[in-house]
Amino acid sequence: MTRTRAFEAEIRYQPAASVIDLHGEINGNADEQLNLAYAEAAAGGPSAILLNFQDVSYINSTGIALIVGLLAQARKSGTTLLTCGLSDHYLEIFEITRLVDFMKVFPDERSAIAEIEH
């Protein structure tokens, strides 16, 4: 029996961006916590927010829709939304759904932060 991992989000503040470390599964159950984390990360008015998917085990179609919602919020406020740590599988899904056309994707946090700082 497969056990699902509850979604968690932690916010860290770097000089160049707010970083949201995502953990577990991004599905309909993640809605409230993901939006609260994004609101907290955006509250200080950072120029960029980085979604770190390094510890995400699963994203379903509802989870993709939640990420699209974050992208809409970021675009409305003029905040750059970046991602890092996607597995090859989810990177392919971001390409298929064309999310990569609207947010830059990096292999790791270090390369994303380096891009923001330049």
N, C-alpha and C positions, 0 to 999 in steps of 0.2 A: 504494500500500500504506500502510495506516495504522499508524503506529508507536505502541505503547503507552508510556505514561510510568510508570516504576516509582514505587511509592508511597514517600513520605517523610513523616516527621512531626518537627516541631521544637517544643520546649517553651520558652515564655517566661513569666516570672513578673511579673505586675502586682500592685500593692498589693491590688486587689480580687478577683483571680482568677488561676488558672493558665490560660494560653492555649496551645492546641495548634494550630499552623499545619499544615494538611494540604496535601499536594502530590501531584499525579498522579492515579492511578486507585485507587479503593477497591473492591477485589474480594477474592476468597479469598487472593490473594498478600499482601494488606495485614494479614492477621490478626495475626501475631506482632508486627510493628512497631507496629501501632495499639494493641494491648493493652499493650505495653511502654511506649509513650509515655503512655498513660492512667495506668498504674501510677506512672510517674515524676512526672507532673503531680499525682497525688492524694497522693503520699507525704508532702507537707508539711501535709496536712489542710486544703486551702483550702475555703472555704465554697462556691466556684463554680469550675467548669471551663468554659472557652469553646472550642468546636470551631470553628476558622476554616476554612471551605470555599472561601475566595476563589480558591485556586489548584488546586481539584479539577476534573479534566477529565471524570471518569466515575465513576459509582457503579452497580454492578449489584445484583441481589437479595441476593447474599451480602454485599456491602458494607452494605446496609441492615440485614441481620441482625447484622453486627458492631456497627453503631451502636446497635441495640436492646440488644445485650449491654453496651455502655458505659453506656447509660441504666439498665439493671438494676443495674450496679455502683454507679452514682452514687446511685440511690434507696436501695440497701442501706446505704450509708455516710452518707446524709443530705446529700450534696453536690448542689448545683444544677448541672444540665448545661444549657448554653446553646449556641446555634449562631449563626453569622453567615456572610455571604458566599455563601449558596446562590444558584445561578442560578435563574431563573424556572422552568425545567424541574424541577430538583431540589426547589425549594420546593413545586411542585405534587405531586411524589411524596411529600414529607414530609406534605403535607395528606391525600393519598389514603390513605397508610398510618397516618395519625393520630398520627405522631410529634410533630406540633405540639401535640397534646393533653398531652404529657408533658414537653416542653422548649420554652422560649421561643426564637423565631427572630427574629434582627435582621438588618437589611440590611448592617450593617458593625460592625466591632469597637468603634468609638467609641460607638455607641448602646448596644451590649450592656454595655460597661463603665460607662457612665453609669447604666444601669438597676441594675446591681449595687451601685453606690456609694450609691444612694438608699435 
